[in-house]
Amino acid sequence: MQKELVILGAGESGVGAALLAKANSIAVFVSDKGLIAPRFKKELLDAGISFEEGQHSESRIMAASEVIKSPGIPDSATLIKALDAASIPVISDIEFALRYTKAHIIGITGSNGKTTTTLWLHHILQSAGFDAVLSGNVGVSPCRRLTQSDPAIFVMELSSFQLDRMYNSRINTAIITNITPDHLDRYNYRFEDYIEAKYRILSNQTEQDNCIWSADDPTLKQSFRGDRTAARSLPFALKAPAAAFLNGDILHVEVGNAVLDMPLDKIGLKGRHNLYNAMALALAGLSVGVSPKVLIAGISSFKGVEHRLEPCAELEGVLYINDSKATNVDSTWYALESMSRPVVWIAGGTDKGNDYSVLKEFAKQKVRALICMGVDNRKLIKSFEGVIPEVISTDSLDEALRAASNVAKKGDVVLLSPACASFDLFKNYEERGNLFRQKVMEMKKL
């Protein structure tokens, strides 16, 4: 009897992988400990794929030839530890997908900026007429797409959780935007383990590939070595020497014989973090053959990412900004750094081993009031009492917005930039951001 491929988790990535397995005549079984969403369940039923929900049948799973796990399942889970101990291969859906594609793979990872860079680069490639598909952590499951056709380029946002279970995958153009402490609860609270997880994006690269990385990021600057990859190294930094750098008020980018010079005021998204993102994607664009003229047009025309410094409305002279995607301290650092008006800051959620000390200088300079929003606000309160003039504890979004609107004055910004995961009060950062936007718009109608 043919051994099964077992897939743990029946979300977009898991169901996509199941459909690709079925299309390649691989016996597959899907197991989800929770309830499967109706649309995914229908897809599995229509495809005749065996599945279970509400449990993991351990005996069947432990008989698998190989297991694909959802990135949300930690390696410390008892079932995953048992599979590892039994030497049953456990891989990510990305590893599985890349077995069935000849596409040029652009992989983007980093603690911050990877979603913006991924979406921005995809926008440019589509504008240039490339057959480019958005996938990985955003967009469509690459496995699902491969059941239809193989594109010329996959533009993939890759999390450390996905990279952890990638072994033989080759990323043709790898981008590392930065590495700052994040998800340390998944890495035994060891920053060095998280760093090494990010560097897995360079595994299996050849001399024909590209490695794009920030030479200004302290962690990358200290830890990047030439022996980490055989690929061409393309660093970016504010100052030369680098493959992308600032020449006065001009962004200069050079890859081989391809050169781009672009006035900084033409870059579509503002802030230093977006300048770095533009450098990274410009290097990637030139590497795959986008003309400088088309690149400049795409860098100029991109309008940004939902839930990332997204203006929602201005009410009575107070600007409300949705930065729900700031699920770690470094993302919030960039948000506070970009604020030019006094800030009423809404923060809090599921703490991931955060060190808030790096935010204190901006908090002193820019924040008039901190509205803590979470089930347990003790750590936030302790971190910023005496730093910010007013610290208010709330346990819901409604309460947080009421407090913010009471405190905010004309000319202020109410900034939702949580610096934490959303799982205490919300399903994910998208739900948190959508609700924030919705409630702000309801306030506008009052």
C-alpha positions as CSV (number, residue, x, y, z in Angstrom):
1,M,0.0,0.0,0.0
2,Q,1.3,3.5,-0.9
3,K,2.2,5.5,2.1
4,E,0.4,8.8,2.5
5,L,1.5,12.4,2.5
6,V,-0.1,13.9,5.6
7,I,-0.9,17.6,5.8
8,L,-1.4,19.2,9.2
9,G,-3.7,22.2,8.9
10,A,-6.5,22.9,6.4
11,G,-6.1,26.6,5.7
12,E,-5.0,28.1,2.4
13,S,-1.5,26.6,2.5
14,G,-2.6,23.2,3.6
15,V,-5.5,22.8,1.2
16,G,-3.3,24.2,-1.6
17,A,-0.7,21.5,-0.9
18,A,-3.4,18.8,-0.8
19,L,-4.7,19.9,-4.2
20,L,-1.2,19.8,-5.7
21,A,-0.6,16.4,-4.2
22,K,-3.8,15.1,-5.7
23,A,-2.9,16.6,-9.1
24,N,0.3,14.6,-9.0
25,S,-1.4,11.3,-8.0
26,I,0.0,11.3,-4.4
27,A,-2.1,9.7,-1.7
28,V,-2.8,12.5,0.7
29,F,-4.6,12.9,4.0
30,V,-5.4,16.3,5.7
31,S,-5.7,16.6,9.5
32,D,-6.8,19.7,11.3
33,K,-7.2,19.9,15.1
34,G,-9.7,22.7,14.7
35,L,-12.8,23.0,12.5
36,I,-12.2,23.4,8.8
37,A,-13.6,26.5,7.1
38,P,-16.6,25.6,4.9
39,R,-15.0,26.7,1.7
40,F,-11.9,24.7,2.3
41,K,-13.9,21.7,3.4
42,K,-15.9,21.9,0.1
43,E,-12.7,21.9,-1.9
44,L,-11.4,18.8,-0.1
45,L,-14.7,17.0,-0.7
46,D,-14.9,18.0,-4.3
47,A,-11.4,16.8,-4.9
48,G,-12.1,13.5,-3.1
49,I,-9.3,14.2,-0.6
50,S,-9.5,12.3,2.7
51,F,-9.5,14.6,5.8
52,E,-10.4,14.9,9.5
53,E,-11.2,17.9,11.7
54,G,-11.3,18.5,15.4
55,Q,-8.6,15.9,16.1
56,H,-5.2,14.5,14.9
57,S,-5.3,10.7,14.5
58,E,-1.8,10.1,15.7
59,S,-1.5,6.5,14.5
60,R,-2.4,7.5,10.9
61,I,-0.2,10.6,11.0
62,M,2.8,8.6,12.3
63,A,2.5,6.2,9.4
64,A,3.1,9.0,6.9
65,S,5.8,9.0,4.2
66,E,6.1,12.7,4.7
67,V,4.3,15.5,6.6
68,I,3.5,19.1,5.5
69,K,2.8,21.2,8.5
70,S,1.1,24.6,8.8
71,P,3.6,27.4,9.7
72,G,1.4,28.1,12.7
73,I,2.2,24.8,14.3
74,P,5.3,25.2,16.4
75,D,8.2,22.7,16.3
76,S,7.7,22.2,20.1
77,A,4.2,20.7,19.5
78,T,4.2,17.1,20.9
79,L,3.1,15.6,17.5
80,I,5.9,17.4,15.6
81,K,8.5,16.3,18.2
82,A,7.2,12.7,17.7
83,L,7.5,13.0,13.9
84,D,11.0,14.3,14.2
85,A,12.0,11.6,16.6
86,A,10.7,9.0,14.2
87,S,12.7,10.6,11.3
88,I,9.5,11.2,9.3
89,P,10.3,14.3,7.1
90,V,8.3,17.4,8.1
91,I,8.3,20.1,5.5
92,S,6.6,23.4,4.7
93,D,4.2,23.9,1.8
94,I,6.8,26.1,0.1
95,E,9.3,23.2,0.1
96,F,6.6,21.0,-1.5
97,A,5.6,23.6,-4.1
98,L,9.1,24.2,-5.3
99,R,9.5,20.6,-6.3
100,Y,6.9,21.3,-9.1
101,T,8.0,24.6,-10.5
102,K,10.6,26.0,-13.0
103,A,9.8,29.6,-12.0
104,H,12.4,32.1,-11.0
105,I,11.8,32.3,-7.2
106,I,12.1,35.7,-5.5
107,G,12.0,35.2,-1.8
108,I,11.6,38.0,0.7
109,T,12.2,37.6,4.4
110,G,13.0,39.9,7.3
111,S,11.6,41.0,10.6
112,N,10.0,44.1,9.1
113,G,9.2,45.4,5.6
114,K,8.8,42.1,3.9
115,T,5.1,42.4,3.1
116,T,5.5,45.9,1.8
117,T,8.6,44.9,-0.3
118,T,6.8,41.8,-1.6
119,L,3.6,43.6,-2.7
120,W,5.6,46.5,-4.1
121,L,7.8,44.3,-6.2
122,H,4.9,42.3,-7.4
123,H,3.2,45.5,-8.5
124,I,6.3,46.5,-10.4
125,L,6.7,43.2,-12.1
126,Q,3.1,43.1,-13.2
127,S,3.4,46.7,-14.5
128,A,6.4,45.5,-16.5
129,G,4.3,42.7,-18.1
130,F,6.0,39.8,-16.3
131,D,4.1,36.6,-15.5
132,A,4.6,37.1,-11.8
133,V,2.5,35.5,-9.0
134,L,2.2,36.8,-5.5
135,S,2.5,33.9,-3.0
136,G,4.0,32.6,0.2
137,N,2.8,34.5,3.3
138,V,0.6,36.8,1.1
139,G,-1.3,36.1,-2.1
140,V,-2.3,32.7,-3.3
141,S,-0.8,29.4,-2.1
142,P,2.0,28.5,-4.6
143,C,0.7,24.9,-4.5
144,R,-2.7,26.0,-5.5
145,R,-1.3,28.1,-8.3
146,L,0.7,25.1,-9.6
147,T,-2.4,23.1,-10.1
148,Q,-3.3,25.6,-12.8
149,S,0.0,26.7,-14.4
150,D,3.6,27.4,-13.7
151,P,4.4,31.1,-13.8
152,A,7.6,32.7,-14.9
153,I,8.2,34.3,-11.5
154,F,7.0,33.6,-8.0
155,V,7.3,36.6,-5.6
156,M,7.2,35.0,-2.2
157,E,7.0,36.5,1.3
158,L,8.7,33.9,3.5
159,S,8.4,33.8,7.3
160,S,11.0,32.2,9.5
161,F,8.4,29.5,10.3
162,Q,8.3,28.5,6.6
163,L,12.0,28.7,6.2
164,D,12.5,26.4,9.2
165,R,11.0,23.5,7.2
166,M,12.7,24.2,3.9
167,Y,15.6,22.0,3.1
168,N,16.2,21.6,-0.6
169,S,14.5,24.7,-1.9
170,R,16.6,27.1,-4.0
171,I,15.6,30.8,-3.9
172,N,17.0,32.5,-7.0
173,T,16.7,36.0,-5.7
174,A,16.7,36.2,-1.9
175,I,16.0,39.5,-0.1
176,I,16.7,39.9,3.7
177,T,15.2,43.3,4.7
178,N,16.5,43.3,8.3
179,I,16.7,41.0,11.3
180,T,15.5,42.3,14.7
181,P,14.2,40.3,17.7
182,D,10.8,38.8,16.9
183,H,9.0,35.5,17.5
184,L,11.6,34.6,20.2
185,D,8.9,32.5,21.9
186,R,9.3,30.1,19.0
187,Y,13.1,30.1,19.2
188,N,13.7,29.3,22.8
189,Y,14.1,33.0,23.4
190,R,17.5,32.8,21.6
191,F,17.9,35.6,19.1
192,E,20.8,33.7,17.5
193,D,18.4,30.9,16.6
194,Y,16.0,33.3,15.0
195,I,18.9,34.8,13.0
196,E,19.9,31.5,11.7
197,A,16.3,30.7,10.7
198,K,16.3,33.8,8.5
199,Y,19.5,32.9,6.8
200,R,18.0,29.6,5.7
201,I,16.7,31.6,2.7
202,L,20.2,31.4,1.3
203,S,20.5,27.6,1.5
204,N,21.1,26.0,-1.9
205,Q,21.8,29.2,-3.8
206,T,24.3,29.0,-6.7
207,E,26.6,31.5,-8.5
208,Q,23.7,32.3,-10.8
209,D,21.5,33.6,-8.0
210,N,21.3,36.9,-6.1
211,C,21.4,37.8,-2.4
212,I,20.0,41.2,-1.6
213,W,20.6,42.4,2.0
214,S,20.7,45.5,4.2
215,A,24.3,46.5,5.0
216,D,22.8,49.1,7.4
217,D,21.0,46.6,9.6
218,P,23.2,46.0,12.6
219,T,22.4,42.3,12.9
220,L,23.0,41.6,9.2
221,K,26.1,43.8,9.2
222,Q,27.6,41.8,12.0
223,S,26.5,38.3,10.9
224,F,26.5,38.3,7.1
225,R,29.5,36.4,5.7
226,G,30.4,35.6,2.1
227,D,30.4,31.8,2.9
228,R,26.7,32.0,3.7
229,T,25.8,31.9,0.0
230,A,27.4,31.3,-3.4
231,A,25.1,33.9,-4.9
232,R,26.0,37.4,-6.1
233,S,26.0,39.7,-3.0
234,L,23.9,42.9,-3.6
235,P,24.0,45.0,-0.4
236,F,21.9,48.2,0.0
237,A,22.7,51.1,2.4
238,L,22.3,54.8,2.8
239,K,25.9,55.4,1.9
240,A,28.3,53.9,-0.7
241,P,29.9,51.4,-1.2
242,A,26.8,49.3,-1.9
243,A,24.8,48.1,-4.9
244,A,22.1,50.6,-3.9
245,F,22.8,53.8,-2.0
246,L,22.0,57.5,-1.8
247,N,23.9,60.0,-3.9
248,G,22.7,63.2,-2.5
249,D,18.9,63.3,-3.1
250,I,19.2,60.6,-5.8
251,L,18.6,56.8,-5.2
252,H,21.4,55.1,-7.2
253,V,21.0,51.4,-7.9
254,E,23.4,49.3,-10.0
255,V,23.3,45.6,-10.9
256,G,25.8,44.6,-13.6
257,N,25.4,47.0,-16.5
258,A,21.9,48.1,-15.4
259,V,21.7,51.4,-13.6
260,L,18.8,53.3,-12.0
261,D,19.0,56.9,-10.8
262,M,15.8,58.1,-9.1
263,P,15.0,61.3,-7.2
264,L,14.0,60.5,-3.6
265,D,10.9,62.6,-3.8
266,K,9.5,60.3,-6.5
267,I,9.4,57.3,-4.2
268,G,5.7,56.5,-3.6
269,L,5.9,55.6,0.1
270,K,7.6,57.9,2.6
271,G,9.8,57.2,5.6
272,R,13.3,55.8,5.9
273,H,12.0,52.2,6.2
274,N,10.3,52.6,2.8
275,L,13.5,54.0,1.3
276,Y,15.2,50.7,2.3
277,N,12.3,48.7,0.9
278,A,12.6,50.6,-2.4
279,M,16.4,49.9,-2.5
280,A,15.8,46.2,-2.0
281,L,13.0,45.8,-4.6
282,A,14.9,48.0,-7.1
283,L,17.9,45.6,-6.9
284,A,15.6,42.7,-7.4
285,G,13.8,44.3,-10.3
286,L,17.1,45.1,-12.1
287,S,18.3,41.6,-11.4
288,V,15.3,40.0,-13.3
289,G,15.4,42.4,-16.2
290,V,13.0,45.2,-15.4
291,S,14.0,48.4,-17.2
292,P,15.0,51.3,-15.1
293,K,12.2,53.4,-16.6
294,V,9.5,50.9,-15.7
295,L,11.1,50.4,-12.2
296,I,10.9,54.1,-11.5
297,A,7.3,54.2,-12.6
298,G,6.4,51.3,-10.4
299,I,8.3,52.6,-7.4
300,S,6.4,55.9,-7.8
301,S,2.9,54.5,-8.3
302,F,2.7,52.0,-5.5
303,K,0.2,53.2,-2.8
304,G,1.1,51.0,0.1
305,V,0.0,48.0,2.2
306,E,-3.3,47.6,4.1
307,H,-2.8,47.8,7.9
308,R,0.7,49.3,7.5
309,L,0.7,53.0,8.4
310,E,-2.7,53.3,6.7
311,P,-4.5,56.6,7.2
312,C,-8.1,55.9,8.0
313,A,-9.7,59.3,8.6
314,E,-9.2,62.7,10.1
315,L,-11.8,63.6,12.7
316,E,-11.9,67.1,14.2
317,G,-8.3,67.6,13.3
318,V,-7.1,64.2,14.6
319,L,-5.6,61.8,12.1
320,Y,-6.3,58.0,12.8
321,I,-3.7,55.7,11.4
322,N,-4.0,51.9,11.2
323,D,-0.7,50.2,11.7
324,S,-2.1,46.9,13.0
325,K,0.5,45.0,11.0
326,A,3.1,46.3,13.5
327,T,3.2,43.0,15.5
328,N,6.7,43.5,16.9
329,V,8.7,46.3,18.5
330,D,10.8,47.1,15.5
331,S,7.7,47.7,13.3
332,T,6.4,50.1,15.9
333,W,9.8,51.8,16.1
334,Y,9.5,52.6,12.4
335,A,6.0,53.9,12.8
336,L,6.9,56.2,15.7
337,E,10.0,57.4,13.8
338,S,7.8,58.5,10.9
339,M,5.3,60.5,13.0
340,S,5.6,64.3,12.7
341,R,2.6,65.1,14.8
342,P,2.0,64.5,18.6
343,V,0.9,60.8,19.0
344,V,-1.8,59.1,21.0
345,W,-0.5,55.6,20.7
346,I,-2.7,52.5,21.0
347,A,-0.5,49.4,21.7
348,G,-0.7,45.9,23.3
349,G,-1.7,42.4,22.6
350,T,0.1,39.1,23.0
351,D,3.7,39.8,24.1
352,K,6.3,37.7,22.3
353,G,9.2,38.4,24.6
354,N,9.3,42.1,23.7
355,D,11.9,44.5,24.8
356,Y,10.2,47.9,24.8
357,S,13.3,49.9,25.8
358,V,14.2,50.7,22.2
359,L,10.9,52.6,21.9
360,K,11.4,54.8,25.0
361,E,13.3,57.7,23.2
362,F,10.6,58.1,20.6
363,A,7.9,57.7,23.3
364,K,9.5,60.6,25.3
365,Q,9.8,62.8,22.2
366,K,6.5,62.1,20.4
367,V,3.9,60.3,22.5
368,R,1.4,62.3,24.7
369,A,-0.6,59.3,25.8
370,L,-0.3,55.5,25.6
371,I,-3.6,53.5,25.4
372,C,-2.8,49.9,26.4
373,M,-5.2,47.4,24.7
374,G,-5.0,43.9,25.8
375,V,-6.0,41.1,28.2
376,D,-2.8,41.7,30.2
377,N,-1.3,45.2,30.0
378,R,1.1,45.0,33.0
379,K,4.3,44.8,31.1
380,L,3.4,47.7,28.8
381,I,2.3,49.9,31.7
382,K,5.5,49.1,33.7
383,S,7.6,49.9,30.6
384,F,6.2,53.3,29.9
385,E,5.0,54.7,33.2
386,G,7.2,57.8,33.9
387,V,8.2,57.9,30.2
388,I,4.8,58.9,28.7
389,P,2.7,61.6,30.5
390,E,-0.4,59.5,30.4
391,V,-0.8,55.7,30.3
392,I,-4.3,54.2,30.2
393,S,-5.2,50.6,30.5
394,T,-8.2,49.2,28.4
395,D,-9.3,45.7,27.5
396,S,-11.1,46.2,24.2
397,L,-10.8,48.1,21.0
398,D,-14.0,50.1,21.7
399,E,-12.7,51.1,25.1
400,A,-9.3,52.0,23.6
401,L,-10.8,54.2,20.9
402,R,-13.0,56.0,23.4
403,A,-10.0,56.7,25.6
404,A,-7.9,57.8,22.6
405,S,-10.6,60.2,21.3
406,N,-11.0,61.7,24.8
407,V,-7.3,62.3,25.1
408,A,-6.5,63.4,21.5
409,K,-6.3,67.1,20.6
410,K,-6.6,68.8,17.3
411,G,-3.3,68.2,15.3
412,D,-2.6,64.8,17.0
413,V,-2.3,61.4,15.5
414,V,-4.1,58.4,17.0
415,L,-1.8,55.6,16.0
416,L,-2.7,51.9,16.3
417,S,0.7,50.3,16.3
418,P,0.5,47.4,18.7
419,A,4.1,46.1,18.9
420,C,2.4,42.8,19.8
421,A,0.6,39.9,18.2
422,S,-3.2,40.1,18.1
423,F,-4.2,36.7,19.5
424,D,-5.5,37.8,22.9
425,L,-8.4,39.8,21.5
426,F,-8.5,39.1,17.7
427,K,-8.0,36.3,15.3
428,N,-5.1,38.1,13.5
429,Y,-3.7,41.5,12.8
430,E,-6.0,41.8,9.8
431,E,-9.1,41.5,11.9
432,R,-7.7,44.0,14.4
433,G,-6.9,46.5,11.6
434,N,-10.2,46.0,9.9
435,L,-12.2,46.6,13.1
436,F,-10.1,49.7,13.9
437,R,-10.8,51.1,10.4
438,Q,-14.5,50.2,10.6
439,K,-14.9,51.8,14.1
440,V,-13.1,55.0,13.0
441,M,-15.4,55.3,10.0
442,E,-18.4,54.8,12.3
443,M,-17.0,57.7,14.5
444,K,-16.8,59.8,11.4
445,K,-20.5,59.4,10.7
446,L,-21.6,60.5,14.2
